[in-house]
């Protein structure tokens, strides 16, 4: 029925009608809040490029996560800032490392909080790359057993799930085998399956102290121009045993999220990354945007594109806005 019989505005007229007919629902259950854990006690180091985010010692991490939990945020992911770095990232897979200590502290104080642990080596290597080096090249196959050891250390500490973000070929299979062989068949893998070599990671590298000392990561992270390759990456990780697959970053890759949603049935996550967060915070600080509306619009866009889960530094903002 054409106009005037059909009027699209009828169901937009009041807040109640708009809520009733809303197609995409954003809830706190879909959000995972990232945190950066560092050594020491009573340590809080603000991240200058990410207002509201900080490196936290385990005691303050527990306090922050309690605040988030009370707001309704039930899932977090940990990144570690080690006491020292070396060529093989040994702090990353030490059972006494900063992330296992953070996991143990959280599970003791907040047993129902879902704790994910990011699995990568860039925070732990003195060269800042995501694997061990052979000359100036990342050695894919030599890196796999170290990633597996890292994931196992986190599972032993009590992590509910592990999330490999390194983009080495075969790492999901290596991690799945290591977990299963050690009796951790119940621990899921959330794979950063389609992780692009993005300029949106800059503030994170300040937060995680993970900027490469030379070169870049385009030899193992994906070309932003490639969509078909992203589907191949996701399919391979699923074959290797991934339980959840992730597209990272989020906003510039909504089309990749949609393609993945249409092709694959398992849960899909996306990462609302540091650069996306920092741009919103900077624009809001200057009075150029309505920050609250922008936050909900961005998070809703991820859900509308097909993401089931969203890793976001806006989790607390969303909790305040969705009350």
MISELUM-736927 format. One record per residue (C-alpha): x, y, z; residue number from 1; residue in three letters. Coordinates in nm, 2 decimals. Example, Ala and Ser with C-alpha at 12.3 -4.5 7.8 and 13.67 -1.06 7.14 Angstrom:
+--------+--------+--------+-----+---------+
|   east |  north |     up | num | residuo |
+--------+--------+--------+-----+---------+
|   1.23 |  -0.45 |   0.78 |   1 |     ALA |
|   1.37 |  -0.11 |   0.71 |   2 |     SER |
+--------+--------+--------+-----+---------+
end
This chain:
+--------+--------+--------+-----+---------+
|   east |  north |     up | num | residuo |
+--------+--------+--------+-----+---------+
|   0.00 |   0.00 |   0.00 |   1 |     UNK |
|   0.16 |   0.33 |  -0.10 |   2 |     UNK |
|   0.13 |   0.66 |   0.08 |   3 |     UNK |
|  -0.10 |   0.79 |   0.22 |   4 |     UNK |
|  -0.24 |   0.44 |   0.33 |   5 |     UNK |
|   0.10 |   0.33 |   0.44 |   6 |     UNK |
|   0.28 |   0.56 |   0.68 |   7 |     UNK |
|   0.62 |   0.44 |   0.81 |   8 |     UNK |
|   0.62 |   0.71 |   1.08 |   9 |     UNK |
|   0.32 |   0.55 |   1.27 |  10 |     UNK |
|   0.55 |   0.32 |   1.46 |  11 |     UNK |
|   0.81 |   0.59 |   1.54 |  12 |     UNK |
|   0.56 |   0.83 |   1.70 |  13 |     UNK |
|   0.63 |   0.76 |   2.07 |  14 |     UNK |
|   0.91 |   0.62 |   2.28 |  15 |     UNK |
|   0.69 |   0.32 |   2.37 |  16 |     UNK |
|   0.62 |   0.24 |   2.01 |  17 |     UNK |
|   0.98 |   0.28 |   1.91 |  18 |     UNK |
|   1.09 |   0.04 |   2.19 |  19 |     UNK |
|   0.82 |  -0.21 |   2.10 |  20 |     UNK |
|   0.93 |  -0.23 |   1.73 |  21 |     UNK |
|   1.31 |  -0.21 |   1.78 |  22 |     UNK |
|   1.48 |  -0.47 |   1.57 |  23 |     UNK |
|   1.82 |  -0.48 |   1.74 |  24 |     UNK |
|   1.86 |  -0.51 |   2.11 |  25 |     UNK |
|   2.18 |  -0.41 |   2.29 |  26 |     UNK |
|   2.23 |  -0.56 |   2.64 |  27 |     UNK |
|   2.52 |  -0.57 |   2.88 |  28 |     UNK |
|   2.53 |  -0.94 |   2.85 |  29 |     UNK |
|   2.69 |  -0.89 |   2.51 |  30 |     UNK |
|   2.98 |  -0.68 |   2.63 |  31 |     UNK |
|   3.33 |  -0.77 |   2.73 |  32 |     UNK |
|   3.54 |  -0.51 |   2.91 |  33 |     UNK |
|   3.92 |  -0.50 |   2.85 |  34 |     UNK |
|   4.16 |  -0.44 |   3.13 |  35 |     UNK |
|   4.54 |  -0.40 |   3.16 |  36 |     UNK |
|   4.71 |  -0.57 |   3.46 |  37 |     UNK |
|   5.06 |  -0.48 |   3.57 |  38 |     UNK |
|   5.29 |  -0.59 |   3.85 |  39 |     UNK |
|   5.29 |  -0.44 |   4.20 |  40 |     UNK |
|   5.04 |  -0.32 |   4.46 |  41 |     UNK |
|   4.82 |  -0.01 |   4.46 |  42 |     UNK |
|   4.94 |   0.08 |   4.11 |  43 |     UNK |
|   4.72 |   0.28 |   3.87 |  44 |     UNK |
|   4.88 |   0.43 |   3.56 |  45 |     UNK |
|   4.64 |   0.63 |   3.34 |  46 |     UNK |
|   4.66 |   0.58 |   2.97 |  47 |     UNK |
|   4.68 |   0.93 |   2.82 |  48 |     UNK |
|   4.53 |   0.84 |   2.49 |  49 |     UNK |
|   4.24 |   0.64 |   2.64 |  50 |     UNK |
|   4.07 |   0.86 |   2.90 |  51 |     UNK |
|   3.92 |   0.64 |   3.17 |  52 |     UNK |
|   4.15 |   0.35 |   3.10 |  53 |     UNK |
|   4.45 |   0.25 |   3.31 |  54 |     UNK |
|   4.72 |  -0.01 |   3.38 |  55 |     UNK |
|   4.62 |  -0.16 |   3.72 |  56 |     UNK |
|   4.79 |  -0.38 |   3.97 |  57 |     UNK |
|   4.60 |  -0.70 |   4.06 |  58 |     UNK |
|   4.45 |  -0.55 |   4.38 |  59 |     UNK |
|   4.31 |  -0.24 |   4.20 |  60 |     UNK |
|   4.20 |  -0.46 |   3.91 |  61 |     UNK |
|   3.98 |  -0.65 |   4.14 |  62 |     UNK |
|   3.83 |  -0.33 |   4.28 |  63 |     UNK |
|   3.76 |  -0.20 |   3.92 |  64 |     UNK |
|   3.61 |  -0.53 |   3.81 |  65 |     UNK |
|   3.38 |  -0.53 |   4.12 |  66 |     UNK |
|   3.25 |  -0.19 |   4.02 |  67 |     UNK |
|   3.19 |  -0.31 |   3.67 |  68 |     UNK |
|   3.02 |  -0.63 |   3.80 |  69 |     UNK |
|   2.79 |  -0.42 |   4.02 |  70 |     UNK |
|   2.69 |  -0.22 |   3.71 |  71 |     UNK |
|   2.60 |  -0.55 |   3.53 |  72 |     UNK |
|   2.92 |  -0.62 |   3.33 |  73 |     UNK |
|   2.97 |  -0.99 |   3.36 |  74 |     UNK |
|   3.27 |  -1.05 |   3.13 |  75 |     UNK |
|   3.62 |  -0.90 |   3.10 |  76 |     UNK |
|   3.94 |  -0.97 |   2.91 |  77 |     UNK |
|   4.29 |  -0.93 |   3.05 |  78 |     UNK |
|   4.61 |  -0.80 |   2.88 |  79 |     UNK |
|   4.94 |  -0.81 |   3.07 |  80 |     UNK |
|   5.22 |  -0.56 |   3.12 |  81 |     UNK |
|   5.51 |  -0.77 |   3.25 |  82 |     UNK |
|   5.79 |  -0.67 |   3.49 |  83 |     UNK |
|   6.05 |  -0.75 |   3.22 |  84 |     UNK |
|   6.06 |  -0.84 |   2.86 |  85 |     UNK |
|   6.28 |  -1.07 |   2.66 |  86 |     UNK |
|   6.32 |  -1.20 |   2.30 |  87 |     UNK |
|   6.09 |  -1.50 |   2.36 |  88 |     UNK |
|   5.83 |  -1.33 |   2.58 |  89 |     UNK |
|   5.88 |  -1.57 |   2.87 |  90 |     UNK |
|   5.67 |  -1.36 |   3.11 |  91 |     UNK |
|   5.37 |  -1.43 |   2.89 |  92 |     UNK |
|   5.38 |  -1.81 |   2.97 |  93 |     UNK |
|   5.52 |  -1.79 |   3.32 |  94 |     UNK |
|   5.27 |  -1.95 |   3.57 |  95 |     UNK |
|   5.37 |  -1.67 |   3.81 |  96 |     UNK |
|   5.33 |  -1.40 |   3.54 |  97 |     UNK |
|   5.12 |  -1.09 |   3.58 |  98 |     UNK |
|   4.81 |  -1.23 |   3.39 |  99 |     UNK |
|   4.79 |  -1.56 |   3.59 | 100 |     UNK |
|   4.81 |  -1.36 |   3.91 | 101 |     UNK |
|   4.54 |  -1.12 |   3.79 | 102 |     UNK |
|   4.32 |  -1.41 |   3.69 | 103 |     UNK |
|   4.36 |  -1.59 |   4.03 | 104 |     UNK |
|   4.28 |  -1.27 |   4.22 | 105 |     UNK |
|   3.97 |  -1.21 |   4.01 | 106 |     UNK |
|   3.84 |  -1.56 |   4.04 | 107 |     UNK |
|   3.89 |  -1.56 |   4.42 | 108 |     UNK |
|   3.70 |  -1.23 |   4.46 | 109 |     UNK |
|   3.45 |  -1.26 |   4.17 | 110 |     UNK |
|   3.40 |  -1.63 |   4.10 | 111 |     UNK |
|   3.10 |  -1.56 |   3.87 | 112 |     UNK |
|   3.29 |  -1.30 |   3.65 | 113 |     UNK |
|   3.37 |  -1.45 |   3.31 | 114 |     UNK |
|   3.75 |  -1.39 |   3.27 | 115 |     UNK |
|   3.91 |  -1.41 |   2.93 | 116 |     UNK |
|   4.28 |  -1.39 |   2.88 | 117 |     UNK |
|   4.43 |  -1.25 |   2.56 | 118 |     UNK |
|   4.70 |  -1.48 |   2.42 | 119 |     UNK |
|   4.98 |  -1.30 |   2.24 | 120 |     UNK |
|   5.35 |  -1.22 |   2.28 | 121 |     UNK |
|   5.37 |  -0.86 |   2.17 | 122 |     UNK |
|   5.34 |  -0.73 |   2.53 | 123 |     UNK |
|   5.61 |  -0.96 |   2.65 | 124 |     UNK |
|   5.88 |  -0.95 |   2.38 | 125 |     UNK |
|   6.15 |  -0.69 |   2.39 | 126 |     UNK |
|   6.11 |  -0.64 |   2.02 | 127 |     UNK |
|   5.73 |  -0.59 |   2.03 | 128 |     UNK |
|   5.63 |  -0.84 |   1.77 | 129 |     UNK |
|   5.37 |  -1.11 |   1.82 | 130 |     UNK |
|   5.61 |  -1.41 |   1.80 | 131 |     UNK |
|   5.97 |  -1.51 |   1.82 | 132 |     UNK |
|   6.21 |  -1.39 |   1.56 | 133 |     UNK |
|   6.43 |  -1.55 |   1.30 | 134 |     UNK |
|   6.65 |  -1.26 |   1.21 | 135 |     UNK |
|   6.39 |  -0.98 |   1.15 | 136 |     UNK |
|   6.10 |  -1.22 |   1.05 | 137 |     UNK |
|   5.85 |  -1.36 |   1.29 | 138 |     UNK |
|   5.89 |  -1.74 |   1.29 | 139 |     UNK |
|   5.54 |  -1.88 |   1.27 | 140 |     UNK |
|   5.60 |  -2.24 |   1.37 | 141 |     UNK |
|   5.85 |  -2.16 |   1.64 | 142 |     UNK |
|   5.59 |  -1.93 |   1.80 | 143 |     UNK |
|   5.31 |  -2.19 |   1.82 | 144 |     UNK |
|   5.44 |  -2.39 |   2.12 | 145 |     UNK |
|   5.50 |  -2.07 |   2.32 | 146 |     UNK |
|   5.14 |  -1.95 |   2.25 | 147 |     UNK |
|   5.02 |  -2.29 |   2.36 | 148 |     UNK |
|   5.22 |  -2.26 |   2.68 | 149 |     UNK |
|   5.08 |  -1.91 |   2.74 | 150 |     UNK |
|   4.72 |  -2.03 |   2.70 | 151 |     UNK |
|   4.78 |  -2.33 |   2.93 | 152 |     UNK |
|   4.92 |  -2.10 |   3.20 | 153 |     UNK |
|   4.61 |  -1.89 |   3.19 | 154 |     UNK |
|   4.38 |  -2.19 |   3.20 | 155 |     UNK |
|   4.57 |  -2.33 |   3.50 | 156 |     UNK |
|   4.53 |  -1.99 |   3.67 | 157 |     UNK |
|   4.15 |  -2.02 |   3.63 | 158 |     UNK |
|   4.07 |  -1.83 |   3.31 | 159 |     UNK |
|   3.72 |  -1.91 |   3.18 | 160 |     UNK |
|   3.85 |  -1.88 |   2.82 | 161 |     UNK |
|   4.15 |  -1.78 |   2.61 | 162 |     UNK |
|   4.17 |  -1.55 |   2.32 | 163 |     UNK |
|   4.46 |  -1.58 |   2.08 | 164 |     UNK |
|   4.53 |  -1.25 |   1.90 | 165 |     UNK |
|   4.87 |  -1.31 |   1.74 | 166 |     UNK |
|   4.75 |  -1.42 |   1.39 | 167 |     UNK |
|   5.00 |  -1.70 |   1.36 | 168 |     UNK |
|   4.88 |  -1.98 |   1.12 | 169 |     UNK |
|   4.78 |  -2.29 |   1.31 | 170 |     UNK |
|   4.78 |  -2.13 |   1.66 | 171 |     UNK |
|   4.42 |  -2.23 |   1.74 | 172 |     UNK |
|   4.50 |  -2.60 |   1.67 | 173 |     UNK |
|   4.82 |  -2.58 |   1.88 | 174 |     UNK |
|   4.63 |  -2.42 |   2.17 | 175 |     UNK |
|   4.34 |  -2.66 |   2.15 | 176 |     UNK |
|   4.57 |  -2.96 |   2.16 | 177 |     UNK |
|   4.77 |  -2.82 |   2.46 | 178 |     UNK |
|   4.45 |  -2.75 |   2.66 | 179 |     UNK |
|   4.30 |  -3.08 |   2.58 | 180 |     UNK |
|   4.62 |  -3.28 |   2.66 | 181 |     UNK |
|   4.63 |  -3.11 |   3.00 | 182 |     UNK |
|   4.27 |  -3.17 |   3.10 | 183 |     UNK |
|   4.13 |  -2.83 |   3.00 | 184 |     UNK |
|   3.88 |  -2.96 |   2.74 | 185 |     UNK |
|   3.62 |  -2.73 |   2.89 | 186 |     UNK |
|   3.81 |  -2.40 |   2.83 | 187 |     UNK |
|   3.68 |  -2.23 |   2.51 | 188 |     UNK |
|   3.89 |  -2.04 |   2.25 | 189 |     UNK |
|   3.78 |  -1.70 |   2.13 | 190 |     UNK |
|   4.00 |  -1.66 |   1.83 | 191 |     UNK |
|   4.09 |  -1.32 |   1.68 | 192 |     UNK |
|   4.02 |  -1.49 |   1.35 | 193 |     UNK |
|   4.01 |  -1.19 |   1.11 | 194 |     UNK |
|   4.25 |  -0.93 |   1.27 | 195 |     UNK |
|   4.34 |  -0.66 |   1.03 | 196 |     UNK |
|   4.67 |  -0.46 |   1.02 | 197 |     UNK |
|   4.49 |  -0.14 |   1.13 | 198 |     UNK |
|   4.59 |   0.21 |   1.22 | 199 |     UNK |
|   4.32 |   0.21 |   1.49 | 200 |     UNK |
|   4.54 |   0.02 |   1.74 | 201 |     UNK |
|   4.76 |   0.31 |   1.83 | 202 |     UNK |
|   4.63 |   0.40 |   2.18 | 203 |     UNK |
|   4.63 |   0.03 |   2.27 | 204 |     UNK |
|   5.00 |   0.01 |   2.20 | 205 |     UNK |
|   5.05 |   0.28 |   2.46 | 206 |     UNK |
|   4.83 |   0.10 |   2.71 | 207 |     UNK |
|   4.99 |  -0.24 |   2.65 | 208 |     UNK |
|   5.34 |  -0.11 |   2.58 | 209 |     UNK |
|   5.35 |  -0.32 |   2.27 | 210 |     UNK |
|   5.47 |  -0.10 |   1.99 | 211 |     UNK |
|   5.72 |  -0.29 |   1.76 | 212 |     UNK |
|   6.07 |  -0.17 |   1.78 | 213 |     UNK |
|   6.11 |  -0.21 |   1.41 | 214 |     UNK |
|   5.89 |  -0.28 |   1.11 | 215 |     UNK |
|   5.52 |  -0.35 |   1.14 | 216 |     UNK |
|   5.28 |  -0.64 |   1.17 | 217 |     UNK |
|   5.15 |  -0.65 |   0.81 | 218 |     UNK |
|   5.33 |  -0.98 |   0.75 | 219 |     UNK |
|   5.09 |  -1.16 |   0.98 | 220 |     UNK |
|   4.79 |  -0.94 |   1.04 | 221 |     UNK |
|   4.54 |  -0.90 |   0.75 | 222 |     UNK |
|   4.54 |  -0.65 |   0.46 | 223 |     UNK |
|   4.24 |  -0.41 |   0.53 | 224 |     UNK |
|   4.14 |  -0.45 |   0.16 | 225 |     UNK |
|   4.07 |  -0.82 |   0.18 | 226 |     UNK |
|   3.73 |  -0.95 |   0.26 | 227 |     UNK |
|   3.74 |  -1.30 |   0.10 | 228 |     UNK |
|   4.06 |  -1.38 |   0.28 | 229 |     UNK |
|   3.89 |  -1.29 |   0.61 | 230 |     UNK |
|   3.63 |  -1.56 |   0.54 | 231 |     UNK |
|   3.91 |  -1.81 |   0.48 | 232 |     UNK |
|   4.08 |  -1.71 |   0.80 | 233 |     UNK |
|   3.76 |  -1.76 |   1.00 | 234 |     UNK |
|   3.69 |  -2.09 |   0.84 | 235 |     UNK |
|   4.03 |  -2.22 |   0.92 | 236 |     UNK |
|   4.01 |  -2.12 |   1.28 | 237 |     UNK |
|   3.67 |  -2.29 |   1.31 | 238 |     UNK |
|   3.82 |  -2.61 |   1.16 | 239 |     UNK |
|   4.11 |  -2.59 |   1.42 | 240 |     UNK |
|   3.87 |  -2.57 |   1.71 | 241 |     UNK |
|   3.77 |  -2.21 |   1.78 | 242 |     UNK |
|   3.45 |  -2.17 |   1.98 | 243 |     UNK |
|   3.40 |  -1.80 |   1.91 | 244 |     UNK |
|   3.56 |  -1.60 |   1.62 | 245 |     UNK |
|   3.64 |  -1.23 |   1.62 | 246 |     UNK |
|   3.66 |  -0.96 |   1.37 | 247 |     UNK |
|   3.90 |  -0.68 |   1.47 | 248 |     UNK |
|   3.87 |  -0.38 |   1.45 | 249 |     UNK |
|   3.49 |  -0.32 |   1.45 | 250 |     UNK |
|   3.37 |   0.00 |   1.29 | 251 |     UNK |
|   3.57 |  -0.01 |   0.97 | 252 |     UNK |
|   3.48 |  -0.38 |   0.92 | 253 |     UNK |
|   3.11 |  -0.40 |   0.97 | 254 |     UNK |
|   3.09 |  -0.56 |   0.63 | 255 |     UNK |
|   3.32 |  -0.84 |   0.74 | 256 |     UNK |
|   3.10 |  -0.90 |   1.05 | 257 |     UNK |
|   2.80 |  -0.92 |   0.83 | 258 |     UNK |
|   2.96 |  -1.16 |   0.59 | 259 |     UNK |
|   3.08 |  -1.38 |   0.88 | 260 |     UNK |
|   2.73 |  -1.38 |   1.03 | 261 |     UNK |
|   2.57 |  -1.49 |   0.71 | 262 |     UNK |
|   2.82 |  -1.77 |   0.65 | 263 |     UNK |
|   2.90 |  -1.91 |   1.00 | 264 |     UNK |
|   2.68 |  -2.03 |   1.28 | 265 |     UNK |
|   2.90 |  -2.00 |   1.59 | 266 |     UNK |
|   2.92 |  -1.69 |   1.81 | 267 |     UNK |
|   3.09 |  -1.39 |   1.65 | 268 |     UNK |
|   3.27 |  -1.12 |   1.84 | 269 |     UNK |
|   3.41 |  -0.79 |   1.74 | 270 |     UNK |
|   3.65 |  -0.55 |   1.91 | 271 |     UNK |
|   3.56 |  -0.19 |   1.94 | 272 |     UNK |
|   3.93 |  -0.09 |   1.95 | 273 |     UNK |
|   4.13 |   0.18 |   2.12 | 274 |     UNK |
|   4.14 |   0.41 |   1.83 | 275 |     UNK |
|   3.77 |   0.41 |   1.79 | 276 |     UNK |
|   3.73 |   0.47 |   2.16 | 277 |     UNK |
|   3.99 |   0.75 |   2.16 | 278 |     UNK |
|   3.83 |   0.94 |   1.87 | 279 |     UNK |
|   3.49 |   0.94 |   2.04 | 280 |     UNK |
|   3.64 |   1.06 |   2.37 | 281 |     UNK |
|   3.85 |   1.33 |   2.20 | 282 |     UNK |
|   3.55 |   1.46 |   2.00 | 283 |     UNK |
|   3.33 |   1.46 |   2.31 | 284 |     UNK |
|   3.59 |   1.64 |   2.51 | 285 |     UNK |
|   3.59 |   1.92 |   2.25 | 286 |     UNK |
|   3.21 |   1.93 |   2.25 | 287 |     UNK |
|   3.18 |   1.82 |   1.89 | 288 |     UNK |
|   2.95 |   1.52 |   1.94 | 289 |     UNK |
|   2.68 |   1.39 |   2.18 | 290 |     UNK |
|   2.90 |   1.12 |   2.34 | 291 |     UNK |
|   2.62 |   0.92 |   2.49 | 292 |     UNK |
|   2.42 |   0.89 |   2.17 | 293 |     UNK |
|   2.74 |   0.81 |   1.97 | 294 |     UNK |
|   2.83 |   0.52 |   2.21 | 295 |     UNK |
|   2.50 |   0.35 |   2.19 | 296 |     UNK |
|   2.49 |   0.40 |   1.81 | 297 |     UNK |
|   2.83 |   0.24 |   1.77 | 298 |     UNK |
|   2.75 |  -0.06 |   1.99 | 299 |     UNK |
|   2.41 |  -0.11 |   1.83 | 300 |     UNK |
|   2.58 |  -0.10 |   1.49 | 301 |     UNK |
|   2.80 |  -0.40 |   1.59 | 302 |     UNK |
|   2.49 |  -0.59 |   1.70 | 303 |     UNK |
|   2.30 |  -0.50 |   1.39 | 304 |     UNK |
|   2.58 |  -0.61 |   1.16 | 305 |     UNK |
|   2.57 |  -0.95 |   1.33 | 306 |     UNK |
|   2.81 |  -0.95 |   1.63 | 307 |     UNK |
|   2.70 |  -1.15 |   1.93 | 308 |     UNK |
|   2.97 |  -1.02 |   2.16 | 309 |     UNK |
|   3.15 |  -0.68 |   2.17 | 310 |     UNK |
|   3.48 |  -0.61 |   2.34 | 311 |     UNK |
|   3.46 |  -0.24 |   2.43 | 312 |     UNK |
|   3.61 |   0.02 |   2.66 | 313 |     UNK |
|   3.27 |   0.18 |   2.66 | 314 |     UNK |
|   3.13 |  -0.10 |   2.87 | 315 |     UNK |
|   3.07 |   0.12 |   3.18 | 316 |     UNK |
|   2.93 |   0.40 |   2.97 | 317 |     UNK |
|   2.69 |   0.15 |   2.82 | 318 |     UNK |
|   2.60 |   0.02 |   3.16 | 319 |     UNK |
|   2.51 |   0.38 |   3.27 | 320 |     UNK |
|   2.31 |   0.44 |   2.95 | 321 |     UNK |
|   2.12 |   0.12 |   2.94 | 322 |     UNK |
|   1.99 |   0.13 |   3.30 | 323 |     UNK |
+--------+--------+--------+-----+---------+
end
